[in-house]
């Protein structure tokens, strides 16, 4: 639904929540959701089309009533709605779920061996940043940043667009301190997950408490979005709830790092 936006959208990621349990139980969909496909064509879908689909990534919940799937829609016209269709029912189809093809930047931390240094777009700045199997969400590994009070661990991930949301899951161990940045070369977001679990952010005035805490020792879903690089503002979403509206960005010489 792009009715409230006066601009066209291109290669836009849309989150869909779909009941896959019912068609799987009825024998109409493969139990691993491998035969799911998306298109805007409602009339001309034949066997040869199964190799062609909008790019998509199944985030979680295959064979449940609330399967989370992200679909990259090639275009949505300004001030309009677009209907897309999901097809399934081909037992010979192989899965096309692929985060790299769906998002501007994506990492599920499954590409390296446990204990190897982070790669595939990551630049390690300091400390130990590695593929780690001590904690995982939706897979077998995560990205581990291992440090202590004497030496921290830092890494950068470069993306080609600043006009995007940043969505991730984070597992913060109790009493640890985590800093995150996202900048355009002039100003940057800085969000701190403090040792006491407070969620703080920094702007040109100083540090501010969002009034919300992160839950330690469990996976949390965070998102930074609605960046306005002219007004220098952004929002924070924690587990689906907006906890910061129009927070300030920070003018910083390292904003492009």
C-alpha positions as CSV (number, residue, x, y, z in Angstrom):
1,X,0.0,0.0,0.0
2,X,1.7,3.2,-1.3
3,X,-1.4,5.4,-1.2
4,X,0.1,7.8,1.3
5,X,3.3,8.3,-0.6
6,X,3.7,10.6,-3.6
7,X,6.8,8.9,-4.9
8,X,7.3,5.7,-6.8
9,X,8.9,2.8,-5.0
10,X,11.5,0.5,-6.7
11,X,12.8,-2.8,-5.4
12,X,10.9,-2.3,-2.2
13,X,10.9,-4.9,0.6
14,X,7.4,-5.8,1.9
15,X,6.8,-8.0,4.9
16,X,4.0,-10.5,4.6
17,X,2.5,-12.7,7.3
18,X,1.0,-15.8,5.8
19,X,-0.7,-19.0,7.0
20,X,1.3,-21.8,5.5
21,X,0.2,-24.4,8.1
22,X,-3.3,-24.8,6.4
23,X,-2.1,-25.5,2.8
24,X,0.7,-27.8,4.1
25,X,-1.8,-29.8,6.2
26,X,-4.0,-30.1,3.2
27,X,-1.2,-31.4,1.1
28,X,-1.1,-28.4,-1.2
29,X,2.2,-26.9,-0.2
30,X,5.6,-28.5,0.5
31,X,6.3,-28.9,4.2
32,X,9.5,-26.8,3.9
33,X,7.7,-24.0,2.0
34,X,10.2,-24.6,-0.9
35,X,7.5,-24.2,-3.6
36,X,6.4,-20.7,-2.6
37,X,6.6,-18.1,-5.4
38,X,5.5,-14.5,-5.7
39,X,4.4,-12.5,-8.8
40,X,2.0,-9.8,-9.9
41,X,0.6,-12.1,-12.6
42,X,-2.8,-13.5,-11.7
43,X,-3.7,-15.1,-15.0
44,X,-0.6,-16.7,-16.7
45,X,1.3,-18.9,-14.4
46,X,2.5,-22.2,-15.9
47,X,5.1,-24.8,-15.1
48,X,7.8,-22.9,-16.9
49,X,7.2,-19.9,-14.6
50,X,8.4,-21.7,-11.4
51,X,12.0,-20.6,-12.0
52,X,10.8,-17.0,-12.0
53,X,9.6,-15.2,-8.9
54,X,9.9,-11.9,-7.1
55,X,12.9,-12.3,-4.8
56,X,11.9,-13.2,-1.3
57,X,13.2,-14.5,2.1
58,X,11.4,-16.6,4.6
59,X,12.3,-15.1,8.0
60,X,10.6,-17.5,10.3
61,X,7.6,-19.8,10.9
62,X,7.2,-22.1,7.9
63,X,4.3,-24.5,8.6
64,X,2.7,-22.1,11.1
65,X,-0.3,-19.7,10.9
66,X,2.1,-16.7,10.9
67,X,4.9,-17.3,8.5
68,X,7.0,-14.2,8.1
69,X,8.2,-13.6,4.5
70,X,9.9,-10.5,3.0
71,X,9.2,-9.9,-0.7
72,X,11.1,-7.5,-2.9
73,X,8.6,-5.9,-5.2
74,X,10.1,-4.4,-8.4
75,X,7.9,-1.3,-8.4
76,X,4.9,0.2,-6.7
77,X,3.5,3.4,-8.3
78,X,3.1,6.5,-6.3
79,X,-0.2,7.1,-4.5
80,X,-1.4,3.6,-5.3
81,X,-1.8,0.0,-4.2
82,X,-0.2,-3.1,-5.8
83,X,-1.6,-6.6,-5.6
84,X,0.9,-9.5,-5.6
85,X,0.1,-13.2,-5.7
86,X,1.6,-16.2,-4.0
87,X,1.7,-19.5,-5.9
88,X,2.6,-22.9,-4.5
89,X,1.9,-26.6,-5.2
90,X,4.8,-27.8,-7.3
91,X,6.5,-30.7,-5.5
92,X,9.6,-30.5,-7.8
93,X,10.2,-26.8,-7.1
94,X,13.3,-25.9,-5.1
95,X,13.4,-23.0,-2.6
96,X,14.2,-19.5,-3.8
97,X,14.2,-18.0,-0.4
98,X,17.3,-15.8,-0.4
99,X,18.1,-12.9,1.8
100,X,21.0,-11.6,-0.3
101,X,18.7,-11.3,-3.3
102,X,15.9,-9.6,-1.3
103,X,17.6,-6.9,0.7
104,X,20.2,-4.1,0.0
105,X,22.5,-5.8,2.6
106,X,21.9,-9.1,4.4
107,X,23.9,-11.4,6.6
108,X,22.6,-14.5,8.5
109,X,26.1,-15.4,9.6
110,X,25.9,-18.9,8.1
111,X,28.6,-18.4,5.4
112,X,31.7,-18.9,7.6
113,X,32.9,-21.6,10.0
114,X,32.5,-21.2,13.7
115,X,35.5,-19.2,15.0
116,X,36.4,-17.7,11.7
117,X,36.7,-13.9,11.4
118,X,33.6,-12.2,10.0
119,X,33.8,-11.7,6.2
120,X,31.3,-11.2,3.3
121,X,31.1,-7.4,3.6
122,X,32.5,-7.0,7.1
123,X,35.7,-5.0,7.8
124,X,37.1,-5.8,11.3
125,X,38.4,-2.7,13.0
126,X,39.4,-4.0,16.4
127,X,39.2,-7.1,18.6
128,X,37.6,-10.4,17.9
129,X,34.6,-10.4,15.5
130,X,33.7,-13.9,14.4
131,X,31.1,-16.5,13.4
132,X,29.9,-17.9,16.7
133,X,27.7,-20.9,17.5
134,X,27.2,-20.1,21.2
135,X,24.0,-18.2,20.3
136,X,21.8,-18.4,17.2
137,X,18.4,-17.3,15.9
138,X,16.8,-19.1,13.0
139,X,20.0,-20.9,12.1
140,X,23.1,-22.4,13.6
141,X,25.4,-19.3,14.1
142,X,25.4,-15.6,14.8
143,X,28.0,-12.8,14.6
144,X,29.9,-12.7,17.8
145,X,31.7,-9.5,19.0
146,X,33.9,-10.6,21.9
147,X,35.5,-8.0,24.1
148,X,36.0,-6.9,27.7
149,X,36.5,-3.7,29.7
150,X,40.1,-3.5,28.5
151,X,39.6,-4.1,24.8
152,X,36.4,-3.8,22.7
153,X,35.6,-5.5,19.4
154,X,34.4,-3.4,16.4
155,X,33.5,-4.2,12.8
156,X,31.9,-2.2,9.9
157,X,29.4,-3.4,7.2
158,X,29.1,-1.2,4.2
159,X,25.8,-0.8,2.2
160,X,25.2,1.0,-1.0
161,X,22.2,3.1,0.2
162,X,21.7,5.3,3.2
163,X,18.0,5.7,2.4
164,X,17.1,2.4,4.1
165,X,15.9,0.9,7.3
166,X,18.3,-1.2,9.4
167,X,16.7,-4.2,11.0
168,X,18.5,-6.9,13.0
169,X,18.3,-9.3,16.0
170,X,20.6,-8.8,18.8
171,X,21.6,-10.9,21.8
172,X,23.1,-8.8,24.5
173,X,24.7,-10.5,27.4
174,X,23.9,-9.0,30.8
175,X,26.3,-6.2,32.0
176,X,27.8,-5.8,28.5
177,X,28.0,-2.6,26.6
178,X,27.0,-2.4,22.9
179,X,27.4,0.6,20.5
180,X,25.9,0.8,17.0
181,X,26.4,3.4,14.3
182,X,24.8,4.2,10.9
183,X,25.9,7.3,9.0
184,X,25.8,9.2,5.7
185,X,29.3,10.7,5.8
186,X,28.2,13.8,7.7
187,X,25.9,12.7,10.6
188,X,25.5,9.3,12.2
189,X,23.1,7.4,14.4
190,X,24.7,6.3,17.6
191,X,22.7,3.9,19.8
192,X,24.1,2.5,23.0
193,X,22.8,-0.6,24.8
194,X,24.2,0.1,28.2
195,X,25.5,-2.3,30.8
196,X,22.3,-1.8,32.9
197,X,20.2,-2.5,29.7
198,X,19.2,1.1,29.1
199,X,18.8,2.0,25.5
200,X,20.5,5.4,24.9
201,X,21.1,7.5,21.8
202,X,23.5,10.4,21.1
203,X,22.9,13.7,19.2
204,X,24.8,16.9,19.0
205,X,23.6,17.9,22.5
206,X,24.6,14.8,24.3
207,X,23.4,11.4,25.3
208,X,19.7,10.7,26.0
209,X,17.7,7.8,27.5
210,X,14.9,6.5,25.3
211,X,13.1,5.3,28.4
212,X,13.2,1.7,27.2
213,X,15.4,-1.2,28.2
214,X,16.6,-4.1,26.2
215,X,16.1,-7.6,27.8
216,X,19.5,-9.2,28.4
217,X,20.4,-12.8,27.5
218,X,17.6,-13.2,24.9
219,X,17.1,-12.4,21.3
220,X,15.6,-9.0,20.6
221,X,14.4,-7.5,17.3
222,X,15.5,-3.9,16.7
223,X,15.0,-1.6,13.7
224,X,16.3,1.9,12.9
225,X,14.1,3.6,10.3
226,X,12.5,6.8,9.0
227,X,15.9,8.4,8.6
228,X,15.7,12.1,7.6
229,X,19.3,13.1,6.7
230,X,18.1,16.7,6.2
231,X,16.5,17.1,9.6
232,X,18.9,14.6,11.2
233,X,16.3,12.4,12.8
234,X,15.4,8.7,13.0
235,X,13.1,6.3,14.8
236,X,13.9,3.2,16.9
237,X,11.6,0.1,16.9
238,X,12.0,-2.6,19.6
239,X,10.2,-5.8,19.1
240,X,7.6,-4.1,16.9
241,X,7.0,-1.1,19.2
242,X,8.3,2.4,18.5
243,X,10.4,3.5,21.4
244,X,11.9,6.6,19.9
245,X,10.2,9.1,17.5
246,X,12.4,11.6,15.7
247,X,15.5,11.1,17.7
248,X,18.5,13.2,16.8
249,X,21.6,12.2,14.8
250,X,25.1,13.1,15.7
251,X,27.5,15.2,13.6
252,X,30.7,13.2,13.6
253,X,33.9,13.0,11.6
254,X,33.6,9.2,11.5
255,X,30.0,9.2,10.2
256,X,31.0,7.3,7.1
257,X,32.8,4.5,9.0
